[in-house]
Amino acid sequence: MISINLNGREQLFDVEDDMPLLWLIREEAGLRGTKFGCGIAQCGACTVHIDNQAVRSCMYPAVAAHGKQVNTVETLGSKEAPHALQAAWIKHQVPQCGYCQSGMMMAAAALLKSTPNPSSDDIDTAMTNICRCGTYSRVKAAILDVAKEMSL
Amino acid sequence: MSLTRRMFVFGGAAIGGGLALGVIGLGTHLAMHDRLGVQREGNSKDTLLNLWLRINKDNTVTLLSPHTELGQGAGTGLTQIVADELDLNWQQIKLELAPATSEFSNGGVFEGFVGEMIGKPPAWAEHIASNAFNRLADLLNMQMTGGSASIRFTGWQVMREAAAAARQMLINAAIDKYGASINTTTDAGFVVDGDSRWSYGELVEHAATLDVPDNYTLRAKGERKFIGKAMPRHDLPDKIFLETQYSIDRHVEGMRYAAIAHSGVFGANVATINNLAEITSMRGVLGVENMGLSVAVIANNPWRAEQAVKALKITAVSHQNSDLSSASIETFQRESLQGKLSDAHSVGDIASVLGGSGETVEAEFWVPYLAHATMEPMNASAWLEGDKLHVAAGVQNPLYARVHAAKIANMDVEDVVFHAHSMGGGFGRRVGFSMSEDNPLMWIDEVVTLVKKYQFPIKLTWSREADTRQDVYRPAVLAKFSAQLDEHAKPRYWQSASYGSEGGAPASMPPYNVDNIKVQFANHPSPIPIGFWRSVENSQHAFFNESFIDILAEKAQADPIKYRLALLDKNDGHAKCLKEVAQLCNWQYGVSADGKAMGVAVQKSFGTMVATVAEVSLQNNQARVHRVWIVTDSGVVVNPDSAIAQVEGGVLFGLTAALYGRCDIENGGVKQSNFHDYPIIKMAEAPIVEVKLLESANEPGGFGEVGVPTIAPAVANALAILGKRPMRLPINA
């Protein structure tokens, strides 16, 4: 049995040690905000936070998350109480198809935690998620906007 | 019933109260049928509803749109058009996706798309109309989102009429019921006559008893409050707050999961599964199914299904495609260009000037096959409920997919319920039919086949590898060009030949004033499944044409913008955008002090003229694109922010193809498999894109695809100035 603190709740999962965390999250825990894109940690659609670090869950073995705190995009915010990034995503009209944006916002949230006032280069280095619709300029503008607000 | 330019608007009482208006694309369909020579069966089948507009008693308005959402955001633009014509406030209007039933088919949009592109139905349309299953029915089963057509055709030509008619009906209701004066008008959801005000909701029941007026006026530009404004997209809050359900997120009680291995050779069946016992003993595996072109493993978790698929050892039957490679395809294309060619376009008499004096310029270009690589891989769920089959998937043509699923299931269409989901990208992949005779909806066939056998709900998800290797690809094309320069270094003739016809849309004419032009193509099919890929044939032929004109400018030692302008009429749309983009980018011809160069390209597609300049440098012999400037000229722009987003996205889509995109064919299959060997541009490599939208009173042009075609030639033309002219894509191979 694998024990994970998932979104603030201790839970036990009876899965193979090598089942990627993504599939535990989506199918065993039923949280489908985290997306499958490639399965080889290239695209970042599956980004979650493990002990506050951005991790691509599609190649992260479930057993490695044993005893750790895993937060998914579901913890970010809600329409009633949006996370600053979600509000900026609306303001900048970031998504097109929207499929990669859970991962984008989770990568951005981890970046702002570690680097509250990132430069454009910092953002380029940290944000290696793939968006096939090509929303990168708006993603960057939204992150810079949130960083500016946070520093006020 | 009221006859308008191209369609009937009709209205009546909505179920549950209120006024409902529909539009019947009668005329448009008859025209399409006539072109295709389709036999009509009586009147009932001729009437097609393009949309319902419902004005409710609570003063809200519901727009039922036939178009699915794949990232383009057209739904918001459609509500902007309706809100202006019907004179609504922005909070009043709600957008709903129309169900996948024949009442909402939009063959008229399909026809507009086809007619606009090439003037006559292409081969794939003929195929749809003439295939074994009912010719007429198939045409009526179009509920298509594609061809950058939602705003241009559904919005501007159809919904605007319905909304304008509805507004007049509400005014007429106030006059008829309350004796309002002839000066009665509307004001943001109210009918107003002096001091008297009635909400639309108060008037709808009476309006529903009136005839649709013959006369109504479309709103003038000065009366528009929403068209032309950057209204926020309706769909974004749900996407950002995880309330959008993609089909991959669909869950049904008792659901099991299928993963797929294809045979590995296009068209070849799987002969044997060599380790069946090993697979069936894996944890969670519930079944293994040889379905011909593919093998499915069903398990109680999608990862377990995929693990089992990865462990499968299968043998494909020997097939004519087994030895196919990129090299053999290129050789065949080159040989075909030496053979009998079909004429696409001809101007003047090229034979009369062949052999004249002056430098002859020749060029050969090659572009490879390309996969779509939508972020959400192909997937679908299916389940049985009573005597109904339910199918949930993200497609650009839900009605077509529903009819297709019924055929596979051998069931009546009425017994199939189709749940159309928002798509994690489309780009033409999910249109439903292809330009070859291949089936782009193979994943729907697979899940339907499995559900019929296993009876429990199944979600089938293609791995990224399966998705990359079983696409309907952008066709690989070889093209040969020649021209001869006269004493002014202008082309005396322009001759091109390219392989294939993109299903009826062969090579395009150069837009330049050349007295003798001959554009030909080798009319042979592709051995690899081909389909619609964002901007379709424009993505290859803009690269060829705009590279070749640039090569001629290079031979003439001329500034490439000035050279083009000298070959265009003063008032030509290409010239207008070229001049604008030169100004926008502060055009510099030549290599800058820091080793950068600008390249230019221009192409009209989907009703929109686009001129693009790219600023490029070479770093370690690899192209690096720093900035891109784009000017579009597209008539009325309904939502400028959405238009810019689509152009920005189109540029990156085209740039990925220009720099990296290649699907190599090896042993009858695609070699590339995932983002490590089929890379997509990331943020760090994305250039700064500046877009300027020119507007006019003309009908709106499309935006979903128009950013794609010009970026590859603009980058190539910049590289030529840096001394490295790419004749083959991708550039950073």
Boltz contact constraints between the chains, C-beta under 6 A:
constraints:
  - contact:
      token1: [A, 19]
      token2: [B, 303]
      max_distance: 6.0
  - contact:
      token1: [A, 23]
      token2: [B, 303]
      max_distance: 6.0
  - contact:
      token1: [A, 27]
      token2: [B, 301]
      max_distance: 6.0
  - contact:
      token1: [A, 32]
      token2: [B, 249]
      max_distance: 6.0
  - contact:
      token1: [A, 33]
      token2: [B, 242]
      max_distance: 6.0
  - contact:
      token1: [A, 37]
      token2: [B, 375]
      max_distance: 6.0
  - contact:
      token1: [A, 38]
      token2: [B, 464]
      max_distance: 6.0
  - contact:
      token1: [A, 38]
      token2: [B, 674]
      max_distance: 6.0
  - contact:
      token1: [A, 38]
      token2: [B, 675]
      max_distance: 6.0
  - contact:
      token1: [A, 39]
      token2: [B, 464]
      max_distance: 6.0
  - contact:
      token1: [A, 40]
      token2: [B, 674]
      max_distance: 6.0
  - contact:
      token1: [A, 42]
      token2: [B, 675]
      max_distance: 6.0
  - contact:
      token1: [A, 42]
      token2: [B, 676]
      max_distance: 6.0
  - contact:
      token1: [A, 43]
      token2: [B, 675]
      max_distance: 6.0
  - contact:
      token1: [A, 79]
      token2: [B, 241]
      max_distance: 6.0
  - contact:
      token1: [A, 86]
      token2: [B, 240]
      max_distance: 6.0
  - contact:
      token1: [A, 89]
      token2: [B, 240]
      max_distance: 6.0
  - contact:
      token1: [A, 93]
      token2: [B, 641]
      max_distance: 6.0
  - contact:
      token1: [A, 95]
      token2: [B, 236]
      max_distance: 6.0
  - contact:
      token1: [A, 95]
      token2: [B, 239]
      max_distance: 6.0
  - contact:
      token1: [A, 96]
      token2: [B, 71]
      max_distance: 6.0
  - contact:
      token1: [A, 96]
      token2: [B, 649]
      max_distance: 6.0
  - contact:
      token1: [A, 97]
      token2: [B, 70]
      max_distance: 6.0
  - contact:
      token1: [A, 97]
      token2: [B, 71]
      max_distance: 6.0
  - contact:
      token1: [A, 97]
      token2: [B, 424]
      max_distance: 6.0
  - contact:
      token1: [A, 97]
      token2: [B, 425]
      max_distance: 6.0
  - contact:
      token1: [A, 98]
      token2: [B, 239]
      max_distance: 6.0
  - contact:
      token1: [A, 98]
      token2: [B, 244]
      max_distance: 6.0
  - contact:
      token1: [A, 99]
      token2: [B, 375]
      max_distance: 6.0
  - contact:
      token1: [A, 99]
      token2: [B, 376]
      max_distance: 6.0
  - contact:
      token1: [A, 99]
      token2: [B, 424]
      max_distance: 6.0
  - contact:
      token1: [A, 100]
      token2: [B, 375]
      max_distance: 6.0
  - contact:
      token1: [A, 124]
      token2: [B, 683]
      max_distance: 6.0
  - contact:
      token1: [A, 124]
      token2: [B, 684]
      max_distance: 6.0
  - contact:
      token1: [A, 127]
      token2: [B, 683]
      max_distance: 6.0
  - contact:
      token1: [A, 128]
      token2: [B, 682]
      max_distance: 6.0
  - contact:
      token1: [A, 130]
      token2: [B, 680]
      max_distance: 6.0
  - contact:
      token1: [A, 132]
      token2: [B, 375]
      max_distance: 6.0
  - contact:
      token1: [A, 132]
      token2: [B, 425]
      max_distance: 6.0
  - contact:
      token1: [A, 133]
      token2: [B, 71]
      max_distance: 6.0
  - contact:
      token1: [A, 133]
      token2: [B, 649]
      max_distance: 6.0
  - contact:
      token1: [A, 134]
      token2: [B, 648]
      max_distance: 6.0
  - contact:
      token1: [A, 134]
      token2: [B, 649]
      max_distance: 6.0
  - contact:
      token1: [A, 134]
      token2: [B, 652]
      max_distance: 6.0
  - contact:
      token1: [A, 136]
      token2: [B, 683]
      max_distance: 6.0
  - contact:
      token1: [A, 136]
      token2: [B, 686]
      max_distance: 6.0
